[in-house]
Amino acid sequence: MESNANANASGSIYVVIADAATGLPVNNASVQMLGRDNRPKSAGTKNGVIYDGLPIGNGYTFRIEALGYASMI
């Protein structure tokens, strides 16, 4: 019999938003995980958001938007 200890494993993703040219944090960006939760999370002044309890091994896609920047997926 084979053991599958990681079958129900989960993890976290921390999405950090920074300006590509300067490396400085981008305040108040909106992060949305597509296909899982259609409600955007605000990075506020923390410059990032965390998603907990995600199945390991899946691919995840995010939409990031911030005033003064082009949207990014």
Secondary structure, 3 states (H helix, E strand, C coil): CCCCCCCCCEEEEEEECECCCCCCECCCCEEEEECCEEEEEECCCCCEEEEEEEECCCCCEEEEECCCCCCEC
